[in-house]
Amino acid sequence: MLLEITDLHIRFETDGATVPAVDGVSLTLDRGQVLGLVGESGSGKTVTAMSIPRLLPMPPARITRGRVLFDGQNLLDMPLPELRKLRGAKIGVVFQDAMTSLSPLHRIGPQLEEVIRLHGKVSASAARATAREWLGRVGIPDPAQRARAYPHELSGGMQQRVMIAMALILEPDLIIADEPTTALDVTIQAQVLCLMRKLHRQNSGMLLITHDMAVVSQMATRIAVMYAGQIVEQAEAAAFFAKPLHPYSIALLEAMPSAATRGQRLKAIPGQVPSAGNFPSGCRFHDRCPVARPDCALNPPALLPFGDRLARCPYAIP
């Protein structure tokens, strides 16, 4: 197993209060797989993902329980100098906002070269050649010229391609892609997704975080649905899109535009994701659920097996 997250609990300490953000999340990812972690904004997806390479600011974040095994090593117990050797080399991250993730003060080429030279004894000329090669591989025309550009001189699509090159340039075993197509138009989004599918290797695994069900349907081999800090469903992608079990999963798919819904009003999920620290009692989705029963507000449901999938709803019907 490439990545195994077990019973992860994350809290944020703010204004003298402790606020739960991630509550008992368990996930697995093997080589060759793409795990789509989906849910509305505020569900805890990014917090979960950024806890893997320990990129959360601590404080205010605090991991109170759990284990994150990467190739058998517990990243949560690993000394920071050792973890830094894995970041970039073995674990690559595509951040959701390329413009704020790239340094505005440095040209694109040197930023890529720095990633290469931090993790090996490579000459400046070899690092420069590799950086330009990867700019070409991610579809940026005239790599030598673009390498001399500053981030603000590139379009949003070009910036995102640079971020992908930066995450993959050392061919890591684990790729964490956090909303990699956010703020891109439909044409550029399709190009970026095609590029990521092309560059994803069979011996690497990808954790794809998104709220866009269309994106995850094109990329993922397995789906994990997150709501209010908890996993509410896990399934193989084909089974999930054929028949989701949890009412929240069903609502997400019903809100997804398709050829069949052309000209029709899309179904919206009433209400909004509860903020951390204000989770409702019982099932955290019960106040938005169209099929909720009286006991749903009282009893917190467990993540139950339904054949080869899991759902956090005792009334789910496979």
Secondary structure, DSSP 8 states (H G I E B T S, - for coil): --EEEEEEEEEEEETTEEEEEEEEEEEEE-TT-EEEEE--TTSSHHHHHHHTTT-S-TTTEEEEEEEEEETTEETTTS-HHHHHHHBTTTEEEE-S-HHHHS-TTS-HHHHHHHHHHHTS---HHHHHHHHHHHHHHTT-SSHHHHTTS-GGGS-HHHHHHHHHHHHHTT--SEEEEESTTTT--HHHHHHHHHHHHHH--TTSEEEEEES-HHHHHHH-SEEEEEETTEEEEEEEHHHHHH---SHHHHHHHHTS--GGGTTS-----SS----TT---SSSTTTTT-TT--GGGGTS----EEETTEEES-TT---
